[in-house]
């Protein structure tokens, strides 16, 4: 199998996991905003976080990386984060300032994309820092959700959830700044070349 055909694969285990994660987004929203089945919603978030980690491990371990995977994996992550932010904001689980910080980071990074495309670059590789930030955020939200429920675990979930949320948001911004710096370097090199 040639390298080009390997990159064009669609039917891989990591891509299947990313598609399943995408299908979980409307299910999560319905559970949180409709019948308010919080236990099931937290379960969907936990499975999404686990499959996000698993698809990357499988892709690297079994050489199942693909162009499609590099698109849908971060797209699924971002969709989960934004839908979760919206749902938890509407349920008053998280404050508006956390939503503003995360959305502002996306706008900050998104502003560099036209420059990247102008010089013929499609997208940059997702780096470890960005994955670490997403990992933190994907685990923060279910924990913050658990913290709103009565039970012995609520205080523990609140502390650990906020630790994940704050670290995740900080890392998310740091990864965004590195991304913009990388774009600037590429654009500067393209202008000189």
C-alpha positions, 0 to 999 in steps of 0.5 A: 500500500502506498503512503498516499493511499494510506493517507486517504483511508476512511475506514479505520478504527480511529476514524470510526471512534471519531464518528461515534464521538460526533454522534454523541454530541446531539445525544449529550445535548438532548440528555442535558437540556431535554429530560435532564438525565445527568447521569447518562449525559456524564457517561456520554462525556466520559466515553467521548473523553476516553475515545478521544484518547483511544483513537490517537493511541490506536492511530499511532500504534497501528499506523492508522493515521489519515487525512480524514482523521486529522480533520474529524478528530479535532473537529469532534473535540471542538464540537464537544467542547462548544456544545458542552459549554453551551449546555452547562452554561444554560444549566448554570453549571459553569460561569459565563467568563469560562465560556468567554475565555474558551471562545475568545481563544478560538476567535484568536486562533481562527483569525490566523487561518486566512493568512495560513490559507493565503500562502497555501497551507491547509492546517497545522498539525495538532501538537501535544500541548493542544491535545493536553488542553483538550484532555483537561477540558474534556475531563473538567466538564463531567466533573463540574457537572457532578459537582452540582449534584448532592452527594459525598463526591460533589466537593471532590468533583468541584475541586478536581473539576476546577483544577482541570478547567483552569489548567485546560483553559490555560493550556488551551490559550498557550497552545493557541499562542504557539499556533499563531506564532507558528503561522506567523513564522510560516507566513514570514518564510513564505513572503521571503521565499 
